[in-house]
Amino acid sequence: MLELKLNGVKKFIEATLVVKNITFEAYEGERVGIIGANGCGKSTVLKLIAGIEPMNYYPGYPQTSSPGYDEGLIHLPRGATSAYLDQMPNFPKGLKVIDVLNLAFEDIDQIEMQMRELEEQMKILKDEALEKNLKKYSDLVQLFEVKGGYEREEKVSKVCTGLHFDEIFLNKDYALLSGGEKTTVALGKLLIHNPDILLLDEPTNHLDMESVEWLEGYLKGYKGIILIVSHDRYFLDNVVTKIVEIEDMESICYKGNYSSFVNQKEENMRIQYEHFREQQKKINNMEKTVMSLRDWAMRADNNKFFRRAASIQKKLDKMERIEKPLFEKRNMKLDLNAAVRSGNETIKAIGLTKCYKEKMLFKEADLLITFGERVCLIGPNGSGKTTFLKMLLGEEQPDDGVIELGANVMSAYLPQKIVFNNEEHTVLETFREDISIVEGKAREYLSKFMFYKSSVFKKVKHLSGGERIRLKLAMLLFQDINLLILDEPTNHLDIDSIETLEEALGDFNGTIFFISHDRYFINKICERVIVLENHSLKSYQGNYDHFKLEKEKAGILENKAPIVKSEKVKKQRNIYDNPKKDAAKAKALSKIESLEREIMEIDIAMSADPIDYGQLNKLYERKLELNKELEAVMEMWIND
């Protein structure tokens, strides 16, 4: 059985301490999610396991150690293979996409080459030499089979179908792909390789929802060990069986998925706070006793009281203090209020038609978004989401039809790729570039976006993805706006920052229109989902879970023959009529209505604010059960 162990891992990178106590175990079949703030060392842990980042031990470790050197042990199963998905993968020049995918079969290719060589040799060998080579050949054939050599085409086909790699894409030059496409191809190679230990760093960042859902199913059936760094809470809920949180450079393990982790952490903090309060009471009592004893000793001139006071003080000094848990983390403190109300029609598209490189994206599509709505645009990669935004912002023109903002709309746009005018400027200089504001007020405002003290003097080129988003948000939200347009706003934020953004957007009383593949974020923010389907814009009321339910119900009905209602004509009962069957159908229909009502009630309860995570998790699990039951009853109703 595969077993991976990290024990007390402490790691320095260029004399900077990155992590100081990482301890956890992972076993065969386990899927471990690693979470934490940006820069906490999540990717470093994966690279240490993969061997990409080596441990720099002091000579003679573990018997001797020295400050500034790495410590701790990483135990990998003997002979186990591992593979790491880098966020910025690189491969040799001149390779097509299919060539990169086939790199997963390097071991198999080597074995096959040896088999071919033996085949040529055996044509001229005889007797003992032939028998010896036959034995070698037999061993190679067995190894070829164990490594999956005969399943090569099936593996490639399965991954290409799941990640939507068509024949044209497979023949593209890998070097000419976008960063997101390169990462997706690298992910495909890893899945085909099928190592014992799979190390994934933000695997969902560049996938559309359909591909993410396929990946979830694929990983659930994976037989090895999976370690995943991700900020996608919906993905973590659906895939992982254990959470490792890195906080203050140390790791804490929690059983279950992300929602389970949230519940456990809240409970742990509540218990810690109770212990903290009890200890504080004990400390206060002991301190009062020490003061009283010293006072009595002075009055009575009695050394016995002094000794007793000293003894209690010694116990106090040696006592291991329980830290007070921080229930509120240091996050963005935003105040998002629409400056002035816009007209009722905020975004409008009428008869919108647009082709891109001979591919039809929109054909006479219509859309109306009114003031105060929170609308998410979703669709597969390449379906036209970004093109729609460009037309809305006036960067591109439609081939036909109209797309425009309504009267008195003041919009702010957060792009997916954030670029600043001068990367050499500091955060403070960049913020003040086009804004007339004194330095003190600018620093006070930037502190709301977690740029504290000297961090405002950090150069823009050194900012992380999350920091770039925070700075851009600060610049946008300083303006008077009543429409927020966001393109994949959660892509480079850690979970804490995403949750802060969700809270801030929840307080915004203007209109929000955004593109996202973060299903958890969509569920939190969205009131209507717009889907790019068949060159049109189809609207679904509710959040992402509502949309999925509607699609599932529609899919079940589409796959069955239509039910044609007969005319209401009295007829004589046929001996083959089945009254029991009719009663069963009526009962099933009643059950369907009952289940749909309960699901609707759960959706209302889940959208209520405030609601604790424990209750939310229970409601979500109950909803999944009801959806399965509804599907089964609908199948029975249609088939009867």
C-alpha positions as CSV (number, residue, x, y, z in Angstrom):
1,M,0.0,0.0,0.0
2,L,1.3,3.5,-1.0
3,E,2.1,5.8,1.9
4,L,3.5,9.3,1.8
5,K,4.7,11.0,5.0
6,L,6.0,14.5,5.8
7,N,7.3,15.0,9.3
8,G,8.3,18.4,10.8
9,V,9.4,19.8,7.4
10,K,11.2,23.2,7.6
11,K,12.3,24.8,4.4
12,F,14.4,27.9,3.6
13,I,14.5,29.4,0.1
14,E,17.3,31.9,-0.4
15,A,17.7,32.4,3.4
16,T,13.9,33.1,3.8
17,L,12.0,30.7,5.9
18,V,9.0,29.5,3.9
19,V,7.5,26.7,6.1
20,K,8.6,25.6,9.6
21,N,6.5,22.6,10.6
22,I,4.7,20.7,7.8
23,T,3.5,17.3,9.0
24,F,0.9,15.1,7.4
25,E,0.3,11.6,5.9
26,A,-1.4,10.4,2.7
27,Y,-2.4,6.9,1.8
28,E,-3.3,5.1,-1.4
29,G,-6.7,6.2,-2.6
30,E,-6.6,9.5,-0.6
31,R,-7.2,12.8,-2.3
32,V,-5.6,15.6,-0.2
33,G,-6.4,19.3,-0.7
34,I,-3.7,21.8,0.4
35,I,-5.1,25.2,1.2
36,G,-3.8,28.5,2.7
37,A,-3.1,32.1,1.9
38,N,-1.1,33.1,-1.2
39,G,2.6,32.8,-0.5
40,C,2.2,30.4,2.5
41,G,4.2,27.6,0.9
42,K,1.6,25.4,-0.7
43,S,3.4,25.0,-4.1
44,T,6.7,24.6,-2.3
45,V,5.3,21.6,-0.4
46,L,4.3,20.0,-3.7
47,K,7.7,20.7,-5.3
48,L,9.5,19.2,-2.3
49,I,7.5,16.0,-2.7
50,A,8.2,15.9,-6.4
51,G,11.9,16.5,-5.9
52,I,11.9,19.7,-7.9
53,E,12.9,21.7,-4.8
54,P,15.6,19.8,-2.9
55,M,16.0,19.7,0.9
56,N,19.2,21.5,1.9
57,Y,20.3,19.7,5.1
58,Y,23.2,20.6,7.4
59,P,26.0,18.0,7.0
60,G,25.3,15.2,9.4
61,Y,21.6,15.9,9.8
62,P,19.5,14.6,11.6
63,Q,22.2,14.0,14.3
64,T,23.3,17.6,13.9
65,S,21.5,20.7,12.6
66,S,22.2,24.5,12.2
67,P,20.1,27.6,11.8
68,G,19.3,28.5,8.2
69,Y,19.3,24.8,7.1
70,D,16.3,22.7,6.2
71,E,14.9,20.2,8.6
72,G,12.3,17.4,8.7
73,L,11.8,14.2,6.7
74,I,9.9,13.4,3.5
75,H,9.1,9.7,3.1
76,L,8.1,8.4,-0.3
77,P,7.1,4.8,-1.1
78,R,10.0,2.9,-2.6
79,G,9.8,2.7,-6.4
80,A,6.7,5.0,-6.5
81,T,6.4,7.3,-9.4
82,S,5.2,11.0,-9.0
83,A,4.3,13.8,-11.4
84,Y,3.8,17.5,-10.7
85,L,1.6,19.9,-12.6
86,D,3.4,23.2,-12.8
87,Q,1.3,26.4,-13.2
88,M,3.9,27.4,-15.9
89,P,4.9,24.2,-17.7
90,N,7.7,24.1,-20.3
91,F,8.6,21.5,-22.9
92,P,11.3,21.3,-25.7
93,K,10.6,23.5,-28.8
94,G,9.2,22.1,-31.9
95,L,6.7,19.8,-30.3
96,K,3.0,19.6,-31.3
97,V,0.3,19.1,-28.6
98,I,0.0,15.4,-29.4
99,D,3.8,15.1,-29.0
100,V,3.6,16.6,-25.5
101,L,0.9,14.1,-24.6
102,N,2.9,11.2,-25.9
103,L,5.8,12.2,-23.6
104,A,3.7,10.4,-21.0
105,F,4.6,7.1,-22.7
106,E,8.4,7.6,-22.6
107,D,8.9,4.5,-20.4
108,I,6.6,2.4,-22.6
109,D,8.4,3.7,-25.7
110,Q,11.7,2.6,-24.2
111,I,10.3,-0.9,-23.5
112,E,8.8,-1.2,-27.0
113,M,12.1,-0.2,-28.6
114,Q,13.9,-2.9,-26.7
115,M,11.1,-5.4,-27.8
116,R,11.7,-4.4,-31.4
117,E,15.5,-4.9,-31.1
118,L,15.0,-8.3,-29.6
119,E,12.6,-9.3,-32.4
120,E,15.3,-8.4,-34.9
121,Q,17.9,-10.4,-33.0
122,M,15.7,-13.5,-32.6
123,K,15.3,-13.8,-36.4
124,I,19.0,-15.0,-36.6
125,L,19.5,-16.6,-33.1
126,K,19.3,-20.3,-32.3
127,D,19.2,-22.7,-29.4
128,E,20.3,-21.3,-26.0
129,A,20.8,-17.7,-27.3
130,L,17.3,-17.8,-28.8
131,E,15.8,-19.2,-25.6
132,K,17.6,-16.6,-23.5
133,N,16.3,-13.7,-25.7
134,L,12.8,-15.3,-25.6
135,K,12.9,-15.1,-21.8
136,K,13.9,-11.4,-22.0
137,Y,11.2,-10.7,-24.6
138,S,8.6,-12.4,-22.4
139,D,9.6,-10.2,-19.4
140,L,9.4,-7.1,-21.6
141,V,6.0,-8.0,-22.9
142,Q,4.7,-8.5,-19.4
143,L,6.2,-5.1,-18.3
144,F,4.7,-3.5,-21.4
145,E,1.3,-4.8,-20.4
146,V,1.7,-3.8,-16.7
147,K,2.7,-0.2,-17.8
148,G,-0.4,0.1,-19.9
149,G,1.2,-0.2,-23.3
150,Y,-1.8,-1.9,-24.9
151,E,-4.2,0.8,-23.5
152,R,-2.2,3.7,-25.0
153,E,-4.8,4.9,-27.5
154,E,-7.6,4.4,-25.1
155,K,-5.9,6.6,-22.4
156,V,-5.1,9.4,-24.9
157,S,-8.7,9.3,-26.3
158,K,-10.3,9.4,-22.8
159,V,-8.2,12.4,-21.7
160,C,-8.6,14.3,-25.1
161,T,-12.4,13.8,-24.9
162,G,-12.6,15.0,-21.3
163,L,-10.4,18.1,-21.9
164,H,-11.9,18.9,-25.4
165,F,-8.7,18.4,-27.4
166,D,-9.9,18.0,-31.0
167,E,-7.8,17.0,-34.0
168,I,-6.9,20.6,-35.0
169,F,-5.8,21.4,-31.4
170,L,-3.7,18.3,-31.2
171,N,-1.7,19.3,-34.2
172,K,-1.0,22.9,-33.0
173,D,2.6,23.9,-32.1
174,Y,2.8,23.7,-28.3
175,A,5.1,26.8,-28.1
176,L,2.4,29.0,-29.7
177,L,-0.3,28.1,-27.2
178,S,-1.5,30.5,-24.5
179,G,-0.4,30.0,-20.9
180,G,-3.8,28.5,-20.0
181,E,-3.7,26.1,-22.9
182,K,-0.2,25.0,-22.1
183,T,-1.2,24.2,-18.5
184,T,-4.3,22.2,-19.7
185,V,-2.0,20.2,-22.1
186,A,0.4,19.5,-19.2
187,L,-2.5,18.3,-17.1
188,G,-3.6,16.0,-19.9
189,K,0.0,14.5,-20.1
190,L,0.0,13.9,-16.3
191,L,-3.4,12.2,-16.4
192,I,-2.2,9.9,-19.2
193,H,1.0,9.2,-17.4
194,N,-1.1,8.0,-14.4
195,P,1.7,8.2,-11.7
196,D,1.4,6.7,-8.2
197,I,1.5,10.2,-6.6
198,L,-0.2,12.9,-8.6
199,L,0.7,16.5,-7.6
200,L,-1.7,19.2,-9.0
201,D,-1.1,22.9,-8.6
202,E,-4.3,24.8,-9.3
203,P,-5.6,22.3,-11.9
204,T,-8.9,24.0,-12.6
205,N,-7.6,27.5,-13.3
206,H,-7.9,27.3,-17.1
207,L,-10.6,24.7,-17.6
208,D,-14.2,25.4,-18.5
209,M,-16.9,23.9,-16.2
210,E,-17.6,20.9,-18.3
211,S,-13.9,19.9,-18.2
212,V,-13.7,20.6,-14.5
213,E,-16.7,18.3,-13.9
214,W,-15.0,15.6,-16.0
215,L,-11.8,16.0,-14.1
216,E,-13.7,15.6,-10.8
217,G,-15.1,12.3,-12.0
218,Y,-11.6,11.2,-13.2
219,L,-9.9,12.0,-10.0
220,K,-12.5,10.3,-7.8
221,G,-11.6,7.0,-9.5
222,Y,-7.9,7.5,-9.2
223,K,-6.1,4.6,-7.5
224,G,-2.9,6.4,-6.3
225,I,-2.3,9.3,-4.0
226,I,-3.5,12.8,-5.1
227,L,-2.3,16.1,-3.6
228,I,-4.1,19.2,-4.9
229,V,-3.4,22.9,-4.3
230,S,-6.6,24.7,-5.2
231,H,-8.7,27.7,-4.3
232,D,-11.7,26.1,-6.0
233,R,-14.0,25.3,-3.1
234,Y,-16.6,23.5,-5.2
235,F,-13.9,21.3,-6.7
236,L,-12.4,20.6,-3.2
237,D,-15.9,19.7,-1.9
238,N,-16.5,17.3,-4.8
239,V,-13.0,15.6,-4.9
240,V,-10.9,15.7,-1.7
241,T,-11.1,13.3,1.3
242,K,-8.7,15.3,3.5
243,I,-7.7,19.0,3.9
244,V,-4.2,20.2,5.0
245,E,-4.3,23.9,5.9
246,I,-1.0,25.8,6.0
247,E,-1.2,28.7,8.4
248,D,1.6,30.6,10.1
249,M,4.0,28.2,8.3
250,E,2.6,25.2,10.0
251,S,0.1,22.5,8.8
252,I,-3.1,21.3,10.4
253,C,-5.0,18.3,9.1
254,Y,-8.8,17.9,8.8
255,K,-10.7,14.8,7.6
256,G,-13.3,15.3,4.9
257,N,-13.9,17.9,2.1
258,Y,-13.7,21.7,2.2
259,S,-17.2,22.2,3.8
260,S,-16.3,19.6,6.5
261,F,-13.0,21.5,7.1
262,V,-14.8,24.8,7.6
263,N,-17.1,23.2,10.2
264,Q,-14.2,21.5,12.0
265,K,-12.1,24.6,12.1
266,E,-15.0,26.7,13.5
267,E,-15.6,24.0,16.2
268,N,-11.8,23.8,17.0
269,M,-11.6,27.6,17.4
270,R,-14.7,27.6,19.6
271,I,-13.1,24.9,21.8
272,Q,-9.8,26.8,21.9
273,Y,-11.6,30.0,22.9
274,E,-13.3,28.2,25.8
275,H,-9.9,26.8,26.9
276,F,-8.4,30.2,26.6
277,R,-11.1,31.8,28.8
278,E,-10.8,29.1,31.4
279,Q,-7.0,29.6,31.5
280,Q,-7.3,33.3,31.7
281,K,-9.6,32.9,34.7
282,K,-7.1,30.6,36.3
283,I,-4.2,33.0,35.6
284,N,-6.2,36.0,37.0
285,N,-6.9,34.0,40.2
286,M,-3.3,32.9,40.6
287,E,-2.0,36.5,40.0
288,K,-4.5,37.8,42.7
289,T,-3.3,35.1,45.1
290,V,0.3,36.1,44.5
291,M,-0.4,39.7,45.2
292,S,-2.4,38.8,48.3
293,L,0.3,36.6,49.7
294,R,3.0,39.2,49.1
295,D,0.8,41.8,50.8
296,W,0.2,39.5,53.9
297,A,3.9,38.7,54.0
298,M,4.8,42.4,54.1
299,R,2.2,43.0,56.9
300,A,3.0,40.0,59.0
301,D,6.7,40.0,58.2
302,N,6.3,36.2,57.4
303,N,8.7,34.6,54.9
304,K,6.3,31.6,54.6
305,F,3.9,33.8,52.6
306,F,6.8,35.1,50.4
307,R,7.8,31.5,49.6
308,R,4.2,30.5,48.9
309,A,3.9,33.5,46.5
310,A,7.2,32.7,44.8
311,S,6.0,29.1,44.3
312,I,2.8,30.2,42.6
313,Q,4.6,32.8,40.5
314,K,7.0,30.1,39.3
315,K,4.0,28.0,38.2
316,L,2.6,31.0,36.4
317,D,5.9,31.6,34.6
318,K,6.2,28.0,33.5
319,M,2.5,27.7,32.3
320,E,2.1,27.2,28.6
321,R,-0.2,29.9,27.5
322,I,-3.2,29.2,25.2
323,E,-3.4,31.8,22.4
324,K,-6.6,33.6,21.9
325,P,-8.1,32.4,18.5
326,L,-8.5,35.0,15.8
327,F,-12.1,34.7,14.6
328,E,-11.6,37.7,12.2
329,K,-8.8,37.4,9.7
330,R,-6.9,40.3,8.2
331,N,-8.8,40.8,4.9
332,M,-9.9,43.5,2.5
333,K,-12.3,46.0,4.2
334,L,-14.3,47.2,1.3
335,D,-17.3,49.6,1.2
336,L,-19.0,49.1,-2.1
337,N,-21.9,51.3,-2.7
338,A,-23.2,52.4,-6.0
339,A,-22.6,56.1,-6.5
340,V,-25.8,57.0,-8.4
341,R,-28.6,54.7,-9.6
342,S,-28.4,54.0,-13.4
343,G,-31.4,53.6,-15.6
344,N,-33.4,50.3,-15.3
345,E,-31.9,48.9,-18.5
346,T,-28.2,48.4,-17.6
347,I,-26.9,46.0,-20.3
348,K,-28.8,45.4,-23.5
349,A,-28.2,43.3,-26.6
350,I,-30.6,43.1,-29.5
351,G,-30.1,40.8,-32.5
352,L,-26.4,40.4,-31.7
353,T,-24.5,38.6,-34.4
354,K,-20.7,38.0,-34.4
355,C,-18.3,35.7,-36.2
356,Y,-14.7,35.2,-35.2
357,K,-12.3,33.7,-37.8
358,E,-15.2,32.1,-39.7
359,K,-16.6,30.7,-36.4
360,M,-20.1,31.8,-35.5
361,L,-20.2,33.0,-31.9
362,F,-23.5,34.8,-31.7
363,K,-26.5,34.7,-34.1
364,E,-29.3,37.2,-33.4
365,A,-28.8,36.9,-29.7
366,D,-30.8,39.0,-27.2
367,L,-30.1,40.0,-23.6
368,L,-31.4,42.4,-21.1
369,I,-29.9,43.0,-17.6
370,T,-31.7,45.4,-15.3
371,F,-30.3,47.6,-12.5
372,G,-29.3,45.7,-9.3
373,E,-29.1,42.3,-10.9
374,R,-26.2,39.9,-10.3
375,V,-25.6,38.0,-13.5
376,C,-23.0,35.4,-14.5
377,L,-22.1,34.6,-18.1
378,I,-20.9,31.0,-18.5
379,G,-20.0,28.7,-21.5
380,P,-17.3,26.4,-22.8
381,N,-13.8,27.8,-23.6
382,G,-13.9,29.5,-27.0
383,S,-17.7,30.0,-27.0
384,G,-17.4,33.8,-27.1
385,K,-17.6,35.0,-23.5
386,T,-14.5,37.2,-23.8
387,T,-15.7,38.5,-27.2
388,F,-19.0,39.5,-25.6
389,L,-17.2,41.5,-23.0
390,K,-15.0,43.2,-25.6
391,M,-18.2,44.2,-27.6
392,L,-19.8,45.4,-24.4
393,L,-16.7,47.6,-23.6
394,G,-16.5,48.9,-27.2
395,E,-13.2,47.1,-27.9
396,E,-14.9,45.1,-30.7
397,Q,-17.9,45.8,-32.9
398,P,-20.7,43.3,-33.6
399,D,-21.2,42.1,-37.2
400,D,-24.9,42.9,-36.8
401,G,-27.3,44.0,-34.0
402,V,-26.8,46.2,-31.0
403,I,-25.0,45.8,-27.6
404,E,-24.8,48.8,-25.3
405,L,-24.9,50.1,-21.7
406,G,-28.0,51.8,-20.5
407,A,-28.5,55.4,-19.4
408,N,-26.4,56.9,-16.6
409,V,-24.4,53.7,-16.3
410,M,-20.9,54.2,-14.7
411,S,-19.0,51.0,-15.1
412,A,-15.7,49.5,-13.8
413,Y,-14.0,46.6,-15.5
414,L,-11.7,44.1,-13.9
415,P,-9.9,42.1,-16.7
416,Q,-8.6,38.6,-16.4
417,K,-5.1,39.7,-17.3
418,I,-4.1,42.7,-15.3
419,V,-1.5,45.1,-16.8
420,F,-0.3,48.4,-15.3
421,N,1.2,51.3,-17.2
422,N,4.6,51.1,-15.5
423,E,5.8,47.9,-13.7
424,E,8.7,49.8,-12.1
425,H,6.3,52.1,-10.1
426,T,5.4,51.3,-6.5
427,V,1.9,50.3,-5.4
428,L,1.4,53.9,-4.0
429,E,2.7,55.6,-7.2
430,T,0.5,53.3,-9.4
431,F,-2.6,54.1,-7.4
432,R,-2.0,57.9,-7.4
433,E,-1.1,57.9,-11.2
434,D,-4.5,59.3,-12.4
435,I,-6.0,60.2,-9.0
436,S,-5.6,63.6,-7.2
437,I,-5.2,62.4,-3.6
438,V,-2.6,63.2,-0.8
439,E,-0.3,60.4,0.2
440,G,-1.8,59.9,3.7
441,K,-5.3,59.5,2.4
442,A,-4.1,57.2,-0.4
443,R,-2.3,54.9,2.1
444,E,-5.4,54.9,4.4
445,Y,-7.5,53.8,1.4
446,L,-5.0,51.2,0.2
447,S,-5.0,49.6,3.7
448,K,-8.6,48.6,3.1
449,F,-7.1,46.4,0.3
450,M,-4.5,44.9,2.6
451,F,-1.6,47.1,1.5
452,Y,-0.2,48.0,4.9
453,K,2.8,50.0,6.0
454,S,5.9,49.4,3.8
455,S,3.9,47.2,1.3
456,V,2.7,50.3,-0.5
457,F,6.3,50.9,-1.6
458,K,6.6,47.4,-3.2
459,K,7.2,47.6,-6.9
460,V,4.2,46.5,-9.1
461,K,6.4,44.0,-11.0
462,H,7.0,42.1,-7.7
463,L,3.3,41.7,-6.9
464,S,1.7,38.3,-6.8
465,G,-1.4,37.6,-8.9
466,G,-3.7,38.2,-5.9
467,E,-1.9,41.4,-5.0
468,R,-2.3,42.7,-8.6
469,I,-6.1,42.1,-8.4
470,R,-6.3,43.9,-5.1
471,L,-4.5,46.9,-6.4
472,K,-6.6,47.0,-9.6
473,L,-9.8,46.7,-7.5
474,A,-8.6,49.6,-5.3
475,M,-8.1,51.8,-8.4
476,L,-11.5,50.8,-9.9
477,L,-13.5,51.1,-6.8
478,F,-12.2,54.6,-5.9
479,Q,-14.2,55.9,-8.9
480,D,-18.0,56.5,-8.8
481,I,-19.6,53.4,-10.3
482,N,-22.9,51.6,-10.4
483,L,-21.9,48.6,-12.7
484,L,-19.1,46.2,-11.9
485,I,-17.9,44.0,-14.8
486,L,-15.6,41.2,-13.7
487,D,-13.7,38.7,-15.9
488,E,-12.7,35.6,-13.8
489,P,-12.1,37.7,-10.6
490,T,-11.2,34.7,-8.4
491,N,-8.5,33.2,-10.6
492,H,-5.4,34.4,-8.6
493,L,-7.0,35.0,-5.2
494,D,-6.6,32.7,-2.2
495,I,-9.8,31.4,-0.5
496,D,-9.8,34.0,2.3
497,S,-9.5,36.8,-0.3
498,I,-12.3,35.3,-2.4
499,E,-14.6,35.1,0.6
500,T,-13.8,38.7,1.5
501,L,-14.6,39.7,-2.1
502,E,-17.9,37.8,-1.9
503,E,-18.9,39.7,1.3
504,A,-18.0,43.0,-0.3
505,L,-19.9,42.2,-3.5
506,G,-22.8,41.2,-1.4
507,D,-23.0,44.8,0.0
508,F,-22.8,46.4,-3.5
509,N,-26.2,47.8,-4.4
510,G,-25.4,48.4,-8.1
511,T,-25.4,45.9,-11.0
512,I,-22.8,43.1,-11.2
513,F,-22.1,41.3,-14.5
514,F,-19.2,38.7,-14.4
515,I,-17.6,35.8,-16.1
516,S,-16.4,32.9,-13.9
517,H,-15.9,29.2,-13.8
518,D,-15.7,29.3,-9.9
519,R,-19.0,27.5,-9.2
520,Y,-18.9,28.2,-5.4
521,F,-18.4,31.9,-6.2
522,I,-21.3,31.9,-8.7
523,N,-23.5,30.2,-6.1
524,K,-22.7,33.0,-3.6
525,I,-23.0,36.0,-5.9
526,C,-25.2,35.1,-8.8
527,E,-29.0,35.6,-9.1
528,R,-29.2,34.7,-12.8
529,V,-27.0,32.5,-15.1
530,I,-26.6,33.4,-18.8
531,V,-25.4,30.4,-20.8
532,L,-23.8,30.7,-24.3
533,E,-25.7,27.9,-26.2
534,N,-26.2,27.4,-29.9
535,H,-24.9,31.0,-30.7
536,S,-27.6,32.5,-28.3
537,L,-27.8,33.8,-24.8
538,K,-30.1,31.5,-22.7
539,S,-31.2,32.7,-19.3
540,Y,-31.6,30.6,-16.1
541,Q,-33.0,32.2,-13.0
542,G,-31.1,31.4,-9.8
543,N,-27.5,30.4,-9.1
544,Y,-25.3,27.7,-10.5
545,D,-26.9,24.8,-8.6
546,H,-30.4,26.0,-9.9
547,F,-29.0,26.0,-13.4
548,K,-27.5,22.5,-13.1
549,L,-30.8,21.2,-11.7
550,E,-32.8,22.7,-14.6
551,K,-30.3,21.2,-17.1
552,E,-30.5,17.8,-15.5
553,K,-34.3,17.8,-15.6
554,A,-34.3,19.0,-19.2
555,G,-31.7,16.3,-20.1
556,I,-33.8,13.5,-18.6
557,L,-36.9,14.6,-20.5
558,E,-35.0,15.1,-23.8
559,N,-33.7,11.5,-23.6
560,K,-37.2,10.1,-23.4
561,A,-39.9,9.9,-26.0
562,P,-42.4,12.8,-25.8
563,I,-45.6,12.1,-23.9
564,V,-48.5,12.9,-26.2
565,K,-51.8,13.7,-24.4
566,S,-54.7,11.9,-25.9
567,E,-58.0,13.6,-26.5
568,K,-60.4,13.4,-23.6
569,V,-62.8,10.9,-25.1
570,K,-64.8,8.4,-23.1
571,K,-64.0,4.9,-24.2
572,Q,-64.8,1.4,-22.9
573,R,-62.1,0.0,-20.6
574,N,-59.9,-2.5,-22.5
575,I,-59.1,-5.8,-20.7
576,Y,-55.5,-4.8,-21.1
577,D,-55.8,-1.5,-19.3
578,N,-53.9,-1.4,-16.0
579,P,-55.5,0.7,-13.3
580,K,-52.7,-0.2,-10.9
581,K,-50.1,1.3,-13.4
582,D,-52.2,4.5,-13.7
583,A,-52.3,4.8,-9.9
584,A,-48.5,4.3,-9.8
585,K,-47.9,7.0,-12.4
586,A,-50.1,9.4,-10.4
587,K,-48.3,8.6,-7.2
588,A,-44.9,9.2,-9.0
589,L,-46.1,12.5,-10.3
590,S,-47.2,13.6,-6.8
591,K,-43.8,12.5,-5.5
592,I,-42.0,14.6,-8.2
593,E,-44.0,17.7,-7.2
594,S,-43.2,17.1,-3.5
595,L,-39.5,16.7,-4.1
596,E,-39.3,19.8,-6.3
597,R,-41.0,21.8,-3.6
598,E,-38.6,20.6,-0.9
599,I,-35.6,21.3,-3.2
600,M,-36.9,24.9,-3.7
601,E,-37.3,25.3,0.0
602,I,-33.7,24.2,0.5
603,D,-32.5,26.7,-2.1
604,I,-34.3,29.5,-0.3
605,A,-32.8,28.4,3.0
606,M,-29.3,28.2,1.5
607,S,-29.5,31.7,0.1
608,A,-30.6,33.1,3.5
609,D,-28.1,35.4,5.2
610,P,-26.7,34.7,7.8
611,I,-26.5,30.9,7.8
612,D,-23.8,28.9,9.6
613,Y,-21.6,26.5,7.7
614,G,-22.8,23.5,9.5
615,Q,-26.4,24.1,8.5
616,L,-25.3,25.0,5.0
617,N,-23.4,21.7,4.6
618,K,-26.4,19.7,5.9
619,L,-28.8,21.5,3.5
620,Y,-26.4,20.9,0.6
621,E,-26.0,17.2,1.4
622,R,-29.8,16.9,1.7
623,K,-30.2,18.7,-1.7
624,L,-27.9,16.2,-3.4
625,E,-30.0,13.3,-1.9
626,L,-33.2,14.9,-3.1
627,N,-31.8,15.5,-6.6
628,K,-30.9,11.8,-6.9
629,E,-34.3,10.7,-5.7
630,L,-36.0,13.1,-8.1
631,E,-34.0,11.7,-11.0
632,A,-35.0,8.2,-10.1
633,V,-38.7,9.0,-9.6
634,M,-38.7,10.9,-13.0
635,E,-37.2,7.9,-14.7
636,M,-39.9,5.6,-13.2
637,W,-42.6,8.1,-14.2
638,I,-41.4,8.3,-17.8
639,N,-40.8,4.6,-18.2
640,D,-44.1,3.4,-16.7
